[in-house]
Amino acid sequence: MRIIWYGHACFWVETNGVRLLIDPYPEVDDDRIGEVDYILITHEHSDHYGKVELLSRLRNATVIGPKPVYLMAISDGVTRVKEIEEGQTLELDNGVKVTAIYMEHPSSQYPLGYLIEGDKTVFHTGDTYSAPALQRLRGNIDVLMVPISGRSTANEREATQIIEDIRPKIVIPMHYGVYGGGSVEKLQDELRKRRVWAVVKPLQFYEELSL
């Protein structure tokens, strides 16, 4: 598996030869994004939907998102688009599966997180606060992508609770550094105070992690 962080909540994930792009925000440098088969959008807010129209056309990629995203994409002229609902699993190519999980983001009409199963298991929470329901994923996640900014989503303390509930092997902080603050160091301090043991792997913009 290969993971590249493009800033904010935008990641490129390659697993079993399938290339996924998640939440391309408006300012992301699309020239640095390689080939994409599917674009996953967690919810309809512009800092996550951003460059869907452009990238879906340039990369000939299929857009996947909840109903508000589906309707926006259709309105924007996107022809390769699929709606996904809470609890639904889509089988992509080469055995890769994507499952939609409803998240706690009250300002969105239909916020989702995505469980991506390929050669590893990745969970991108989208925008969310801590929620007890996340405990059902405990012990099943290799890589957790979790927000830490506290801007209409989890801050470092709440992210610590999410990490404690899920207990992933690796944590990649996101949703900071582009719009508003958020501190990886504060997240690590919170984890130490709570005695939550997790491997935190902060990425630089455009940095690749291979697993």
C-alpha positions as CSV (number, residue, x, y, z in Angstrom):
1,M,0.0,0.0,0.0
2,R,1.1,3.5,-0.8
3,I,-0.3,6.7,0.8
4,I,0.4,10.3,-0.1
5,W,-0.9,13.3,1.9
6,Y,-1.8,16.3,-0.2
7,G,-2.7,18.5,2.8
8,H,-5.9,19.0,4.7
9,A,-8.1,15.8,4.4
10,C,-6.8,14.9,0.9
11,F,-5.0,11.6,0.4
12,W,-4.0,9.4,-2.5
13,V,-4.1,5.7,-1.6
14,E,-2.9,2.9,-3.9
15,T,-3.9,-0.6,-2.8
16,N,-3.9,-3.8,-4.9
17,G,-3.2,-1.6,-7.9
18,V,-6.4,0.5,-7.3
19,R,-5.7,4.2,-7.0
20,L,-8.0,6.3,-4.8
21,L,-8.1,10.0,-4.1
22,I,-9.9,11.3,-1.1
23,D,-11.4,14.8,-0.5
24,P,-9.4,17.0,-3.0
25,Y,-9.8,20.5,-1.5
26,P,-9.8,23.6,-3.8
27,E,-6.2,24.6,-3.4
28,V,-4.6,21.2,-3.8
29,D,-1.9,21.1,-6.4
30,D,-3.6,18.8,-9.0
31,D,-0.5,18.8,-11.2
32,R,1.2,16.7,-8.4
33,I,-1.6,14.1,-8.3
34,G,-0.9,11.0,-10.4
35,E,-3.4,8.6,-11.9
36,V,-6.7,8.1,-10.1
37,D,-9.3,5.4,-10.6
38,Y,-11.8,6.6,-7.9
39,I,-12.4,9.8,-6.0
40,L,-14.0,9.4,-2.6
41,I,-15.7,12.4,-1.1
42,T,-16.7,12.2,2.5
43,H,-19.3,15.1,2.5
44,E,-20.4,18.1,0.5
45,H,-18.4,20.9,2.1
46,S,-16.1,22.8,-0.4
47,D,-12.9,22.0,1.5
48,H,-13.5,18.3,0.8
49,Y,-15.4,18.5,-2.6
50,G,-13.2,21.2,-4.0
51,K,-11.6,19.9,-7.2
52,V,-13.9,17.0,-8.0
53,E,-15.1,18.3,-11.3
54,L,-11.7,19.0,-12.6
55,L,-9.9,15.9,-11.4
56,S,-12.7,13.5,-12.3
57,R,-12.4,14.8,-15.9
58,L,-8.6,15.0,-16.1
59,R,-8.1,11.6,-14.6
60,N,-11.2,9.9,-16.0
61,A,-12.0,8.8,-12.5
62,T,-15.3,7.7,-10.9
63,V,-16.6,9.9,-8.1
64,I,-18.1,8.2,-5.0
65,G,-20.0,10.1,-2.3
66,P,-23.2,10.4,-0.3
67,K,-26.4,11.8,-1.9
68,P,-25.5,15.5,-1.5
69,V,-22.2,14.9,-3.2
70,Y,-23.8,12.8,-5.9
71,L,-26.3,15.6,-6.7
72,M,-23.5,18.2,-6.8
73,A,-21.4,16.1,-9.1
74,I,-24.3,15.5,-11.5
75,S,-25.0,19.3,-11.5
76,D,-21.3,19.9,-12.2
77,G,-21.5,17.7,-15.3
78,V,-19.6,14.7,-13.8
79,T,-20.8,11.6,-15.6
80,R,-18.9,8.9,-13.8
81,V,-20.4,9.1,-10.3
82,K,-21.8,6.6,-7.8
83,E,-23.9,7.3,-4.7
84,I,-23.0,5.5,-1.5
85,E,-25.1,5.2,1.7
86,E,-24.2,4.6,5.3
87,G,-23.4,0.9,5.8
88,Q,-23.1,0.2,2.1
89,T,-20.0,-1.5,0.7
90,L,-18.9,-1.0,-2.9
91,E,-16.6,-3.6,-4.5
92,L,-14.1,-1.8,-6.7
93,D,-11.4,-3.7,-8.6
94,N,-8.8,-6.3,-7.6
95,G,-10.7,-7.2,-4.4
96,V,-10.7,-3.7,-3.0
97,K,-13.7,-2.7,-1.0
98,V,-15.0,0.6,0.3
99,T,-17.5,0.8,3.1
100,A,-19.3,4.0,4.1
101,I,-19.6,4.8,7.9
102,Y,-21.8,7.6,9.2
103,M,-19.8,10.2,11.1
104,E,-20.5,13.0,13.6
105,H,-20.3,16.2,11.7
106,P,-23.5,18.2,12.4
107,S,-22.9,20.9,9.8
108,S,-23.0,18.4,7.0
109,Q,-26.2,16.9,5.5
110,Y,-24.7,13.4,5.2
111,P,-21.1,13.0,6.6
112,L,-19.3,9.8,5.9
113,G,-16.0,8.1,6.7
114,Y,-14.6,5.4,4.5
115,L,-13.2,2.0,5.4
116,I,-10.9,0.9,2.6
117,E,-10.0,-2.7,2.5
118,G,-7.2,-3.9,0.2
119,D,-3.8,-5.3,1.1
120,K,-4.1,-3.2,4.3
121,T,-7.2,-1.6,6.0
122,V,-7.4,2.2,6.1
123,F,-10.1,4.3,7.8
124,H,-10.5,7.9,6.7
125,T,-12.9,9.5,9.1
126,G,-13.7,12.6,7.1
127,D,-14.8,15.4,9.4
128,T,-16.0,14.0,12.7
129,Y,-16.1,14.3,16.5
130,S,-15.6,11.4,18.8
131,A,-18.4,8.9,18.8
132,P,-18.9,5.7,20.8
133,A,-19.9,3.8,17.6
134,L,-16.3,4.0,16.4
135,Q,-15.4,1.3,19.0
136,R,-16.8,-1.3,16.6
137,L,-13.8,-0.8,14.5
138,R,-11.4,-1.5,17.3
139,G,-8.4,-3.6,16.4
140,N,-9.3,-3.8,12.7
141,I,-7.6,-0.7,11.3
142,D,-4.0,-0.6,10.0
143,V,-4.0,3.1,9.2
144,L,-6.3,5.8,10.7
145,M,-6.6,9.2,9.2
146,V,-8.0,11.5,11.9
147,P,-8.7,15.3,12.1
148,I,-7.0,17.3,14.8
149,S,-7.8,21.0,14.0
150,G,-10.9,21.4,16.1
151,R,-12.4,23.5,13.3
152,S,-16.0,22.0,13.1
153,T,-14.3,18.6,13.8
154,A,-12.2,16.8,16.3
155,N,-9.4,18.6,18.1
156,E,-6.3,16.9,19.5
157,R,-8.1,15.8,22.7
158,E,-11.1,14.4,20.8
159,A,-8.8,12.8,18.3
160,T,-7.1,11.0,21.2
161,Q,-10.4,9.5,22.2
162,I,-11.0,8.3,18.6
163,I,-7.6,6.7,18.6
164,E,-8.2,5.1,21.9
165,D,-11.6,3.7,20.7
166,I,-10.2,2.3,17.4
167,R,-6.7,1.4,18.4
168,P,-5.1,1.5,14.9
169,K,-1.6,0.4,14.1
170,I,-0.7,3.8,12.6
171,V,-2.3,7.2,13.0
172,I,-1.9,9.9,10.3
173,P,-3.2,13.3,11.5
174,M,-5.1,15.4,9.0
175,H,-7.4,18.4,8.7
176,Y,-4.8,20.9,9.9
177,G,-2.2,23.2,8.3
178,V,-4.3,24.5,5.4
179,Y,-7.4,25.9,7.0
180,G,-6.7,26.8,10.6
181,G,-4.5,25.3,13.3
182,G,-3.9,21.9,14.9
183,S,-0.8,20.5,16.5
184,V,0.7,17.1,16.1
185,E,2.8,17.7,19.2
186,K,-0.3,18.5,21.2
187,L,-1.9,15.3,19.9
188,Q,1.1,13.3,21.0
189,D,1.0,15.0,24.4
190,E,-2.6,14.1,24.8
191,L,-1.9,10.5,23.9
192,R,0.9,10.3,26.5
193,K,-1.3,11.9,29.2
194,R,-4.1,9.4,28.5
195,R,-1.6,6.5,28.2
196,V,-2.9,5.7,24.7
197,W,-0.2,3.9,22.8
198,A,-0.2,4.6,19.1
199,V,2.3,5.1,16.3
200,V,1.7,8.6,15.1
201,K,3.1,9.2,11.6
202,P,2.7,12.9,10.6
203,L,3.3,13.4,6.9
204,Q,4.6,16.5,5.1
205,F,2.7,17.8,2.1
206,Y,3.2,15.3,-0.8
207,E,5.1,12.9,1.3
208,E,4.6,9.2,0.6
209,L,4.2,6.4,3.1
210,S,4.7,2.8,1.9
211,L,3.4,-0.1,4.0
